[in-house]
Amino acid sequence: MAIKDEIEARLQVAFAVSELAVVNESHRHAGHGGDDGSGESHFAIKIRAPELAAMGRLARHRAVQGALGDLNTRVHALALDIG
């Protein structure tokens, strides 16, 4: 399964998602630090869920990182837009 698909699946299980967009931005970082050549190293996530909206900024980021679990070690960079 592609990492993008894993990210989407884990977030949909963890939260009552009303909006979710996961964009693979790895091509924009080719040759930069953290580019492992897999084409799946850098992602941008936009997620909206009621339970996240009720949290502070740091708690939202921790909740998303927690839901992603071991994917945090398999991805070099995540840009998060959480609400």
Residue, then its C-alpha position, 0 to 999 in steps of 0.5 A: m500500500a502506498i504511504k499516501d493511502e496508509i496516511e488517509a486510512r489511519l486518519q479516517v479511522a482515528f477521527a470523524v473526518s469532514e475533510l481530508a487531503v493528503v498530497n505527496e510533495s516528494h517530487r518538490h524535494a528531490g535531491h534535498g536532505g531526507d529524499d530517500g529516492s522512494g518518491e514517498s518522503h514528503f507529504a502535506i496533510k489538510i484535515r478537518a475533524p470536530e474532535l481536532a477543532a476542539m483542541g489546541r494547536l499542539a494537541r492537534h499535532r500530537a493527535v495526528q502524529g499519534a494516529l499516524g504511528d510508525l508512519n512518522t519514522r517512514v516519512h521524512a516530512l509532514a506539513l500539517d494543516i489541522g482544524 
